[in-house]
Amino acid sequence: MKIDSVRLFCDIISHQSFSRGAALHSVSQSAATQMIQRMEEEFQVPLIDRSRRPLVPTPEGRLCYDCFLEMIDRYDALKKQLHAIHEQAGGLIRVAAIYSIGLHEMSQYIQYFMKSYPKLTIKLEYLPPSKVYQAVLSSDVDFGLVSYPKSSFDLRVVPLRSEEMVAVLPVNHPLVEEKHLSIKQLEGFDFVAFDPDLPIRSEIDHIFDRHGVTVSVTMEFNNIETIKQAVEIGLGISILPAPTVQDAVEAGKVAAVPIIEPKITRPIGIVHLQNKFFPPAAMYFIELLTRGIPERE
C-alpha cells in the first residue's frame, strides 16, 4: 500500500465523496474506487458504507482513517527531517554565546568540527546573557552558550562544564603570595565587579552576603576582558573563572589565587528550545562542546 493511496483514502473520507477525493489527486473516480476496493481486499473488511449519502466510513474504515492520518503526519515529518539533514550538510548552524566564552576556545571547536563537515558554516555571535536567551526563544539562533543556564517551559539546558572561580589580583597586591584564599580574606578590598544585571554578579554578591564579606565596588563592567584590564592597572581585585584569566596570568599581567573556602564554580551550559529538532551535524557539534576535543587530536 503506497502513501499516495493512503492520502487518497483520507481525502475521500474527509470530503465524503469519491469524486472530490479523486479530483484532489488528479485521478479518475473509477481509479479511486478501484483503489478503495483493493484496500478493502487487503484488509478483508469494508471500509466505506456505500449505502449512505454522503459517504461515511464503516467502523473499520474510521479506524483506518485515524491511523492513516497519524501515518501521514509521521511520514511528512520524516521527509522534513531528511530534507533538513540534506540542507544541513551544506547549511548553517547559528550559535549565540556570552562574551566570556572565549573566541579562541570556540575557534578550536569550530576548526575541529569543520574536519567532519567542511561544507557547513557556523555563525557565532557574542551577546549579553539576556540577548542570548532572547535569540534562542525567537529562533534567531539554534542554541546559546551561557553561564548559570536556566531551563524553563520553553527552554532545555544541556550542561557543559563547571569552571573554578579564582581571585584575580594586581601583580603587586598583598594577597599575591597566598597559596589559596578564603572569601573572608577579601574583606574591605577595592573590587571590580560585573554589571548588576548579570547572573555571575548575583552569584558573587550572594556568596559575599552569605559569608558576611563587604568589598568596595570601584567599577562595574559587563565583560571579563574589561574587568581583567581594570585589575591589571590596579583599580581593584575581582573574582573570575580560572580559564578566562590563564593567558593574562602567564603573561604576568595579573595574578590568580584559588579560593577554597568556599570553593566557587561557574556552570556553563547550552540552552535551546524544548523539542527542537537538530540534524546530525548540529547534534555532533553539541556533543563536541559537551565532551571536548579528543586529546589525541
Rosetta silent file (secondary structure, phi, psi, omega in degrees, C-alpha in Angstrom):
SEQUENCE: MKIDSVRLFCDIISHQSFSRGAALHSVSQSAATQMIQRMEEEFQVPLIDRSRRPLVPTPEGRLCYDCFLEMIDRYDALKKQLHAIHEQAGGLIRVAAIYSIGLHEMSQYIQYFMKSYPKLTIKLEYLPPSKVYQAVLSSDVDFGLVSYPKSSFDLRVVPLRSEEMVAVLPVNHPLVEEKHLSIKQLEGFDFVAFDPDLPIRSEIDHIFDRHGVTVSVTMEFNNIETIKQAVEIGLGISILPAPTVQDAVEAGKVAAVPIIEPKITRPIGIVHLQNKFFPPAAMYFIELLTRGIPERE
SCORE:     score description
SCORE:     0.000 S_00000001
   1 L     0.000  124.532 -175.590    0.000    0.000    0.000 S_00000001
   2 L   -90.103  156.411 -179.558    1.532    3.283   -1.131 S_00000001
   3 H   -62.946  -31.431  178.397    1.435    6.564    0.766 S_00000001
   4 H   -64.445  -37.092  177.913   -0.416    8.167   -2.182 S_00000001
   5 H   -67.212  -38.945  178.229   -3.191    5.603   -1.766 S_00000001
   6 H   -62.918  -44.016  178.598   -3.370    6.350    1.948 S_00000001
   7 H   -63.082  -42.282 -179.612   -3.671   10.084    1.241 S_00000001
   8 H   -61.859  -45.449  178.522   -6.374    9.448   -1.361 S_00000001
   9 H   -57.826  -45.916 -178.385   -8.392    7.323    1.063 S_00000001
  10 H   -63.883  -37.017  179.436   -8.205   10.035    3.749 S_00000001
  11 H   -70.842  -35.616  176.467   -9.323   12.719    1.292 S_00000001
  12 H   -63.101  -42.914 -179.979  -12.267   10.590    0.143 S_00000001
  13 H   -68.613  -45.366 -175.767  -13.364   10.153    3.770 S_00000001
  14 H   -67.025  -30.967  179.725  -12.801   13.780    4.779 S_00000001
  15 H   -97.656   -2.722  177.674  -14.740   15.070    1.729 S_00000001
  16 L    54.104   37.925 -176.138  -17.323   12.253    1.888 S_00000001
  17 L  -160.889  130.160  173.004  -17.037   11.812   -1.877 S_00000001
  18 H   -64.062  -42.936 -174.347  -15.141    9.611   -4.320 S_00000001
  19 H   -66.636  -43.229 -179.454  -15.279   12.303   -6.984 S_00000001
  20 H   -70.104  -38.863  177.005  -13.950   15.122   -4.821 S_00000001
  21 H   -63.955  -41.662  179.731  -11.225   12.941   -3.340 S_00000001
  22 H   -64.480  -40.512 -178.096  -10.205   11.755   -6.792 S_00000001
  23 H   -62.794  -37.275  179.582  -10.126   15.304   -8.132 S_00000001
  24 H   -62.234  -26.847 -177.267   -7.715   16.404   -5.395 S_00000001
  25 L  -107.601    9.502  177.219   -5.269   13.732   -6.592 S_00000001
  26 L    56.301   41.735  174.364   -5.882   14.234  -10.315 S_00000001
  27 L  -125.344  163.503 -179.759   -7.158   10.693  -10.830 S_00000001
  28 L   -75.593  158.415  176.982  -10.463    9.438  -12.205 S_00000001
  29 H   -61.914  -35.938  178.999  -13.340    8.458   -9.937 S_00000001
  30 H   -62.616  -42.733  179.343  -13.071    4.942  -11.324 S_00000001
  31 H   -64.913  -37.838  179.007   -9.390    4.745  -10.335 S_00000001
  32 H   -65.846  -41.055  179.253  -10.224    5.997   -6.848 S_00000001
  33 H   -62.992  -43.141  179.408  -12.973    3.400   -6.475 S_00000001
  34 H   -63.890  -36.370  178.923  -10.628    0.615   -7.551 S_00000001
  35 H   -63.252  -42.714  179.739   -8.031    1.796   -5.056 S_00000001
  36 H   -65.666  -39.082  179.214  -10.554    1.555   -2.207 S_00000001
  37 H   -62.680  -42.352  178.512  -11.609   -1.886   -3.373 S_00000001
  38 H   -64.322  -38.216  179.017   -8.007   -3.126   -3.375 S_00000001
  39 H   -65.520  -39.967  178.424   -7.530   -1.702    0.133 S_00000001
  40 H   -66.859  -37.443  177.304  -10.682   -3.492    1.328 S_00000001
  41 H   -65.641  -38.091 -179.966   -9.464   -6.737   -0.224 S_00000001
  42 H   -66.181  -42.097 -179.070   -6.137   -6.348    1.542 S_00000001
  43 H   -87.140  -14.324  179.803   -7.755   -5.746    4.944 S_00000001
  44 L    61.291   34.262  175.060  -10.671   -8.134    4.204 S_00000001
  45 L  -146.302  150.312  173.497  -13.195   -5.687    5.654 S_00000001
  46 L   -72.565  139.599 -178.081  -15.427   -2.980    4.117 S_00000001
  47 L  -108.830  -22.087 -179.275  -14.021    0.495    4.736 S_00000001
  48 E  -130.190  133.937  176.434  -16.790    2.698    3.276 S_00000001
  49 E   -83.771  100.508 -175.308  -20.569    2.374    3.707 S_00000001
  50 L   -79.073   -5.626 -178.511  -21.706    2.779    0.099 S_00000001
  51 L   -84.645   -7.322 -176.627  -25.372    2.608    1.037 S_00000001
  52 L  -115.784  149.869  176.605  -25.354    6.075    2.566 S_00000001
  53 L  -132.486  129.758   -1.929  -25.005    9.526    1.047 S_00000001
  54 L   -69.353  168.462 -176.219  -22.854   11.367    1.629 S_00000001
  55 L   -61.514  142.274  174.659  -20.303    8.598    2.056 S_00000001
  56 E  -133.539  150.573  177.941  -19.305    7.610    5.584 S_00000001
  57 E   -76.845  151.681  168.633  -16.639    5.161    6.749 S_00000001
  58 L   -71.324  169.958  175.636  -17.525    1.889    8.394 S_00000001
  59 H   -54.379  -38.844  177.296  -16.184    1.416   11.951 S_00000001
  60 H   -67.629  -37.982  178.556  -13.199   -0.348   10.385 S_00000001
  61 H   -66.617  -38.254  176.977  -12.821    2.488    7.904 S_00000001
  62 H   -62.721  -40.291  177.528  -12.914    5.086   10.707 S_00000001
  63 H   -62.511  -44.683  178.080  -10.112    3.186   12.491 S_00000001
  64 H   -62.541  -42.657 -179.476   -8.073    3.131    9.275 S_00000001
  65 H   -57.970  -48.519 -179.125   -8.757    6.835    8.697 S_00000001
  66 H   -63.360  -43.095 -179.973   -7.483    7.826   12.153 S_00000001
  67 H   -68.590  -38.386  179.943   -4.396    5.617   11.852 S_00000001
  68 H   -65.458  -38.574  177.300   -3.700    6.791    8.311 S_00000001
  69 H   -60.108  -42.167  177.546   -3.814   10.451    9.374 S_00000001
  70 H   -65.184  -39.872  178.839   -1.187    9.721   12.014 S_00000001
  71 H   -61.822  -43.260 -179.822    0.845    7.803    9.457 S_00000001
  72 H   -63.653  -42.819  179.172    0.727   10.741    7.019 S_00000001
  73 H   -60.774  -44.400 -178.897    1.812   13.183    9.739 S_00000001
  74 H   -68.921  -37.060  178.103    4.773   10.993   10.689 S_00000001
  75 H   -64.078  -45.060 -179.936    5.705   10.435    7.050 S_00000001
  76 H   -65.487  -38.224  178.087    5.648   14.182    6.340 S_00000001
  77 H   -65.202  -39.094  177.388    7.690   14.887    9.482 S_00000001
  78 H   -62.087  -42.621  179.068   10.246   12.288    8.380 S_00000001
  79 H   -61.594  -40.195  178.973   10.542   13.948    4.979 S_00000001
  80 H   -64.111  -41.607  179.864   11.145   17.321    6.626 S_00000001
  81 H   -65.154  -42.987  178.913   13.855   15.847    8.858 S_00000001
  82 H   -64.485  -38.257  177.246   15.568   14.139    5.944 S_00000001
  83 H   -64.548  -41.064  179.535   15.403   17.377    3.973 S_00000001
  84 H   -63.657  -38.837  177.971   16.883   19.268    6.926 S_00000001
  85 H   -62.036  -43.554  179.862   19.736   16.759    7.135 S_00000001
  86 H   -63.317  -44.260 -179.997   20.445   17.237    3.441 S_00000001
  87 H   -66.151  -37.079 -175.627   20.348   21.012    3.754 S_00000001
  88 H   -66.798  -25.814 -179.421   22.482   20.955    6.898 S_00000001
  89 L   -59.525  -28.477  176.530   25.297   19.189    5.073 S_00000001
  90 L  -129.794   29.540 -172.727   25.975   22.450    3.317 S_00000001
  91 L  -106.245 -141.272 -169.299   23.977   24.744    5.573 S_00000001
  92 E  -139.059  133.934  168.759   24.342   26.905    8.639 S_00000001
  93 E  -110.803  125.399 -177.047   24.442   26.419   12.412 S_00000001
  94 E  -105.957  124.880 -175.977   23.699   29.629   14.315 S_00000001
  95 E  -128.991  135.906  171.666   25.142   29.976   17.810 S_00000001
  96 E  -114.474  140.158 -178.333   24.972   32.805   20.340 S_00000001
  97 E  -139.195  150.633  173.253   27.394   32.914   23.269 S_00000001
  98 L   -70.061  159.647 -173.035   28.109   35.174   26.204 S_00000001
  99 L   -59.550  -33.107 -173.282   31.293   37.228   25.916 S_00000001
 100 L   -80.336   -1.925  167.965   33.257   35.138   28.411 S_00000001
 101 L   -81.040  101.064 -166.682   33.017   32.007   26.242 S_00000001
 102 L   -57.639  140.153  177.296   36.374   32.725   24.668 S_00000001
 103 H   -62.404  -39.320  179.457   36.688   33.231   20.935 S_00000001
 104 H   -62.540  -44.067  179.763   39.957   31.272   20.931 S_00000001
 105 H   -62.681  -46.336 -179.162   38.288   28.337   22.662 S_00000001
 106 H   -66.566  -34.451  178.293   35.324   28.349   20.294 S_00000001
 107 H   -61.491  -37.049  178.005   37.611   28.649   17.271 S_00000001
 108 H   -63.500  -43.659  178.866   39.300   25.396   18.271 S_00000001
 109 H   -64.393  -42.722 -178.520   35.952   23.605   18.430 S_00000001
 110 H   -64.534  -42.496  179.624   34.827   25.053   15.111 S_00000001
 111 H   -62.777  -41.602  178.775   38.071   24.081   13.372 S_00000001
 112 H   -65.821  -43.194 -179.853   37.814   20.514   14.670 S_00000001
 113 H   -60.201  -39.714 -176.225   34.148   20.331   13.684 S_00000001
 114 H   -65.898  -17.694  176.058   34.893   21.530   10.139 S_00000001
 115 H   -64.308  -33.960 -179.787   37.057   18.474    9.561 S_00000001
 116 H   -91.096  -28.872 -178.097   33.881   16.376    9.552 S_00000001
 117 L  -131.092   70.156 -174.447   31.539   18.957    7.986 S_00000001
 118 L   -66.411  -21.824 -178.517   33.661   21.138    5.694 S_00000001
 119 L   -89.243   -6.317 -175.529   30.661   22.483    3.752 S_00000001
 120 L   -94.791  142.497 -179.929   28.792   23.651    6.817 S_00000001
 121 E  -108.622  134.800  173.359   29.109   27.171    8.229 S_00000001
 122 E  -107.260  119.347  176.989   28.896   28.043   11.924 S_00000001
 123 E   -97.329  111.172 -177.363   27.772   31.595   12.610 S_00000001
 124 E  -107.845  125.304 -178.708   28.950   32.549   16.103 S_00000001
 125 E  -125.075  132.788  178.555   27.633   35.728   17.702 S_00000001
 126 E   -97.928  129.015 -174.787   28.641   37.137   21.100 S_00000001
 127 L  -141.653  161.366  169.510   25.838   38.760   23.106 S_00000001
 128 L   -62.763  156.032 -176.895   24.898   39.705   26.690 S_00000001
 129 H   -51.946  -45.862 -178.048   23.179   36.823   28.554 S_00000001
 130 H   -62.020  -35.372 -179.950   19.665   38.271   28.215 S_00000001
 131 H   -72.177  -31.468  176.406   20.180   38.690   24.466 S_00000001
 132 H   -63.103  -49.159  179.199   21.361   35.075   24.153 S_00000001
 133 H   -60.374  -41.802 -179.518   18.130   33.820   25.745 S_00000001
 134 H   -62.521  -41.477 -179.813   16.102   36.174   23.557 S_00000001
 135 H   -65.527  -37.039  178.390   17.837   34.931   20.398 S_00000001
 136 H   -68.451  -46.641 -177.465   17.147   31.305   21.336 S_00000001
 137 H   -64.765  -31.630  179.759   13.490   31.928   22.182 S_00000001
 138 L   -89.593    2.036 -179.614   12.923   33.818   18.932 S_00000001
 139 L    63.631   23.047  173.406   14.726   31.095   16.914 S_00000001
 140 L   -72.957  -22.813  174.615   17.255   33.611   15.642 S_00000001
 141 L  -131.800  162.323  179.346   19.905   31.064   16.685 S_00000001
 142 L   -79.326  -37.095  174.651   19.853   27.286   17.042 S_00000001
 143 E  -160.111  165.355 -178.896   21.251   27.310   20.555 S_00000001
 144 E  -124.524  154.834  176.251   23.036   29.520   23.057 S_00000001
 145 E  -114.344  119.040 -175.637   26.030   29.170   25.376 S_00000001
 146 E  -138.491  163.739  170.151   25.550   30.817   28.772 S_00000001
 147 E   -95.501  154.671 -177.342   26.744   30.693   32.365 S_00000001
 148 L    48.348   53.698 -174.338   24.336   29.691   35.130 S_00000001
 149 L   -64.392  143.641 -179.236   21.946   28.308   32.493 S_00000001
 150 L  -124.045  128.614  175.657   18.255   28.194   33.404 S_00000001
 151 L   -85.961  165.757  179.165   15.678   25.856   31.953 S_00000001
 152 L  -156.818 -175.323  176.885   12.022   26.787   31.547 S_00000001
 153 L   -58.711  -33.333 -176.718    8.820   25.581   29.954 S_00000001
 154 L   -96.261  -19.184 -170.882   10.265   26.700   26.595 S_00000001
 155 E  -120.071  141.743  173.954   13.970   26.023   27.142 S_00000001
 156 E  -112.722  146.622  179.631   16.066   22.952   27.788 S_00000001
 157 E  -111.300  133.568  171.838   19.561   23.031   29.327 S_00000001
 158 E  -113.603  107.317 -178.758   22.465   20.807   28.296 S_00000001
 159 E   -63.163  140.655  177.552   25.225   21.086   30.964 S_00000001
 160 E  -109.570  -59.533 -177.057   28.738   21.536   29.582 S_00000001
 161 E  -164.963  169.406  171.951   31.174   22.122   32.440 S_00000001
 162 E  -118.964  131.824 -178.234   31.873   23.943   35.686 S_00000001
 163 E  -106.224  132.345  176.362   34.745   26.432   35.840 S_00000001
 164 E   -66.325  135.925  176.152   36.673   27.163   39.027 S_00000001
 165 E   -97.197  137.053 -176.846   36.437   30.799   40.098 S_00000001
 166 E  -127.703  158.283  172.077   39.640   32.424   41.386 S_00000001
 167 E   -78.296  125.205 -179.606   40.628   35.708   42.990 S_00000001
 168 E  -107.111  126.725 -168.957   42.264   37.876   40.326 S_00000001
 169 E  -130.038  151.524  167.107   44.742   40.420   41.686 S_00000001
 170 L   -59.428  148.709 -173.398   47.153   43.117   40.525 S_00000001
 171 L   -63.800  -18.908  179.613   50.619   41.577   40.438 S_00000001
 172 L  -103.661   16.417 -177.110   51.776   43.766   43.354 S_00000001
 173 L   -73.802  144.854 -178.210   48.765   43.045   45.582 S_00000001
 174 L   -62.604  -20.708 -179.665   49.483   41.895   49.183 S_00000001
 175 L   -87.056   -2.163 -176.293   47.423   38.704   48.703 S_00000001
 176 L   -60.533  -33.566 -175.816   49.510   37.524   45.739 S_00000001
 177 L   -76.802  -10.774 -179.895   51.822   35.462   47.942 S_00000001
 178 L   -70.673  140.250  177.057   48.948   33.403   49.376 S_00000001
 179 L   -75.965  -32.251  175.978   48.673   29.836   48.079 S_00000001
 180 L  -158.037  164.773 -174.071   44.912   29.959   48.490 S_00000001
 181 E  -131.215  154.880  164.438   42.297   32.249   49.986 S_00000001
 182 E  -100.370  157.577 -178.331   39.069   32.198   51.894 S_00000001
 183 H   -61.909  -28.655 -179.014   36.347   34.571   50.786 S_00000001
 184 H   -66.911  -23.077  179.134   36.664   36.391   54.128 S_00000001
 185 H   -72.223   -8.516  177.633   40.212   37.475   53.208 S_00000001
 186 H   -89.343   -2.564 -178.613   38.738   39.744   50.536 S_00000001
 187 L   -51.218  128.104  171.921   37.012   41.859   53.177 S_00000001
 188 L    83.483  -10.382 -177.345   37.403   45.609   52.617 S_00000001
 189 L   -76.989  153.414  171.000   39.382   45.469   49.367 S_00000001
 190 E   -64.109  140.062 -171.844   38.511   47.505   46.279 S_00000001
 191 E  -135.082  130.085  175.201   36.576   45.240   43.930 S_00000001
 192 E   -96.777  115.512 -169.977   35.952   45.346   40.181 S_00000001
 193 E  -110.216  166.675  169.831   32.544   43.771   39.662 S_00000001
 194 E   -77.933  161.024  175.216   30.266   42.596   36.895 S_00000001
 195 L   -58.164  146.150 -174.924   27.227   44.665   35.995 S_00000001
 196 L   -60.541  -24.201 -175.831   24.349   44.125   38.461 S_00000001
 197 L   -87.009    2.664 -178.401   22.026   42.543   35.881 S_00000001
 198 L   -92.343  142.391 -179.798   24.381   39.632   35.097 S_00000001
 199 H   -57.979  -37.036 -178.234   23.864   36.183   36.697 S_00000001
 200 H   -65.840  -33.595  176.756   27.541   35.947   37.683 S_00000001
 201 H   -66.777  -44.154  179.581   27.247   39.208   39.648 S_00000001
 202 H   -60.261  -40.937 -179.458   24.201   37.915   41.521 S_00000001
 203 H   -66.180  -44.103 -179.783   26.035   34.714   42.421 S_00000001
 204 H   -66.506  -42.700  177.516   29.147   36.531   43.691 S_00000001
 205 H   -59.824  -40.659  179.654   27.055   39.027   45.681 S_00000001
 206 H   -62.700  -39.639  179.185   25.156   36.134   47.235 S_00000001
 207 H   -66.916  -43.576  176.513   28.410   34.490   48.332 S_00000001
 208 H   -58.245  -46.904 -178.643   29.669   37.743   49.868 S_00000001
 209 H   -63.360  -41.736 -177.373   26.384   38.207   51.737 S_00000001
 210 H   -64.665  -30.195 -178.024   26.302   34.611   52.964 S_00000001
 211 L  -104.267    8.907  175.660   29.782   34.925   54.446 S_00000001
 212 L    66.067   34.279 -177.965   29.362   38.444   55.770 S_00000001
 213 L  -103.178  133.716  176.138   32.020   39.943   53.456 S_00000001
 214 L  -118.190  127.030  175.686   31.920   43.566   52.341 S_00000001
 215 L  -119.005  163.450  179.446   34.014   44.845   49.457 S_00000001
 216 E  -102.404  103.650 -177.996   34.240   48.307   47.923 S_00000001
 217 E   -73.382  114.221 -177.559   32.951   48.118   44.362 S_00000001
 218 E   -92.192  -34.930 -178.927   35.020   50.599   42.371 S_00000001
 219 E  -149.315  157.145  178.363   33.831   49.770   38.860 S_00000001
 220 E  -132.764  134.147 -179.198   31.279   47.548   37.099 S_00000001
 221 E  -136.814  161.561 -178.111   31.600   46.008   33.636 S_00000001
 222 L  -100.321    6.600 -179.950   29.629   43.577   31.506 S_00000001
 223 L  -147.954  154.766 -173.617   32.580   41.512   30.273 S_00000001
 224 H   -69.674  -37.713 -176.787   35.597   39.693   31.629 S_00000001
 225 H   -59.787  -43.039  179.845   38.200   41.275   29.346 S_00000001
 226 H   -68.573  -37.404  177.292   37.495   44.778   30.649 S_00000001
 227 H   -62.773  -43.237  178.200   37.490   43.545   34.244 S_00000001
 228 H   -59.690  -42.603  179.575   40.910   41.946   33.715 S_00000001
 229 H   -63.864  -38.551  178.535   42.257   45.205   32.314 S_00000001
 230 H   -65.813  -40.046  177.117   40.891   47.129   35.317 S_00000001
 231 H   -65.524  -42.085 -178.075   42.555   44.699   37.705 S_00000001
 232 H   -57.381  -38.412 -178.120   45.800   44.910   35.748 S_00000001
 233 L   -91.372    9.640  170.355   46.047   48.693   36.225 S_00000001
 234 L    87.321   22.489 -179.233   45.292   48.406   39.942 S_00000001
 235 L   -83.496   -3.232  178.649   41.656   49.501   40.168 S_00000001
 236 L   151.572 -178.044  175.060   40.794   46.580   42.423 S_00000001
 237 E  -103.492  174.762  177.502   40.603   42.822   42.689 S_00000001
 238 E  -155.185  174.729  173.595   37.939   40.565   41.210 S_00000001
 239 E  -123.464  118.915 -174.368   36.622   37.008   41.094 S_00000001
 240 E  -136.881  159.579  175.581   36.705   35.436   37.629 S_00000001
 241 E   -64.108  132.806 -176.546   36.618   31.968   36.018 S_00000001
 242 H   -54.573  -43.574 -178.110   40.135   30.499   36.030 S_00000001
 243 H   -61.985  -26.025 -175.488   40.192   29.561   32.303 S_00000001
 244 H   -80.587  -12.249 -178.832   39.429   33.148   31.301 S_00000001
 245 H  -113.906    0.838 -175.492   42.481   34.595   33.071 S_00000001
 246 H   -57.132  -46.013 -178.951   45.050   31.916   32.270 S_00000001
 247 H   -63.378  -42.112 -179.450   46.627   33.853   29.388 S_00000001
 248 H   -66.822  -35.786  177.262   46.844   37.072   31.413 S_00000001
 249 H   -67.169  -46.138 -179.611   48.429   35.222   34.340 S_00000001
 250 H   -63.776  -29.913  178.700   51.002   33.541   32.092 S_00000001
 251 L   -83.231   -1.635  179.292   51.813   36.927   30.548 S_00000001
 252 L    75.129   18.837 -178.546   52.417   38.394   34.008 S_00000001
 253 L   -84.642  -34.998  177.170   49.616   40.949   33.692 S_00000001
 254 L  -140.833  169.042  175.104   47.591   39.755   36.686 S_00000001
 255 E  -116.070  152.479  178.800   47.860   37.150   39.420 S_00000001
 256 E  -131.416  130.741  179.573   45.290   34.463   40.271 S_00000001
 257 E  -125.080  129.871 -179.477   44.878   32.749   43.639 S_00000001
 258 E   -62.284  145.808  172.553   42.442   29.854   44.214 S_00000001
 259 E  -105.689  118.347 -176.052   39.517   30.396   46.585 S_00000001
 260 E  -111.776   -7.715 -179.154   38.933   27.274   48.648 S_00000001
 261 E  -138.259   93.129   -2.484   36.581   28.495   51.356 S_00000001
 262 L   -85.881  163.019  174.003   34.072   28.252   49.865 S_00000001
 263 E   -75.218  128.945 -175.901   35.010   26.687   46.555 S_00000001
 264 L  -115.135  133.169  177.422   33.227   28.684   43.852 S_00000001
 265 E  -130.415  155.367  176.115   32.410   27.397   40.388 S_00000001
 266 E  -115.249  113.724  177.965   30.651   28.842   37.359 S_00000001
 267 E   -76.489  139.714  176.018   28.423   26.381   35.443 S_00000001
 268 E  -118.076  137.623  179.888   28.392   26.667   31.653 S_00000001
 269 E  -152.479  169.540  175.166   25.637   25.150   29.546 S_00000001
 270 E   -98.361  138.303  171.611   23.755   25.101   26.275 S_00000001
 271 E  -119.960  135.466  175.987   20.188   26.391   26.086 S_00000001
 272 E  -149.263  165.612 -178.767   17.854   25.539   23.229 S_00000001
 273 E   -63.070  142.029  174.671   14.138   25.321   22.574 S_00000001
 274 L   -58.843  140.991  176.209   12.316   22.331   24.013 S_00000001
 275 L    61.556   20.170  178.009   11.691   19.600   21.428 S_00000001
 276 L   -71.227  135.664  176.682   13.904   21.351   18.879 S_00000001
 277 L   -86.096  125.379  176.045   14.990   19.098   16.044 S_00000001
 278 L  -113.242  123.956  172.697   18.748   19.105   15.449 S_00000001
 279 L   -61.732  163.605 -177.320   20.160   17.499   12.285 S_00000001
 280 H   -53.601  -37.632 -178.999   23.113   15.123   12.826 S_00000001
 281 H   -63.109  -45.473  179.302   25.698   17.827   12.119 S_00000001
 282 H   -65.838  -39.487  177.507   24.291   20.133   14.791 S_00000001
 283 H   -62.430  -38.647  178.271   23.996   17.223   17.240 S_00000001
 284 H   -64.139  -40.278  179.471   27.637   16.367   16.586 S_00000001
 285 H   -65.371  -41.484  177.183   28.683   19.955   17.316 S_00000001
 286 H   -63.450  -42.968  178.066   26.722   19.952   20.597 S_00000001
 287 H   -62.481  -38.488  178.269   28.285   16.618   21.539 S_00000001
 288 H   -62.629  -44.759  178.547   31.726   18.033   20.720 S_00000001
 289 H   -63.777  -34.849 -177.177   31.123   21.022   23.004 S_00000001
 290 H   -73.375  -45.012 -173.665   29.887   18.686   25.737 S_00000001
 291 H   -92.985  -21.735 -177.793   32.683   16.108   25.627 S_00000001
 292 L    89.568  163.252  177.939   35.540   18.298   24.409 S_00000001
 293 L   -71.737  128.822  178.909   38.041   17.759   21.621 S_00000001
 294 L   -52.586  138.398 -175.641   39.663   14.313   21.893 S_00000001
 295 L   -61.344  -32.796 -177.466   43.169   14.561   23.389 S_00000001
 296 L   -66.021  -16.868  178.074   44.728   12.564   20.578 S_00000001
 297 L   -85.785    0.000    0.000   43.793   15.387   18.248 S_00000001
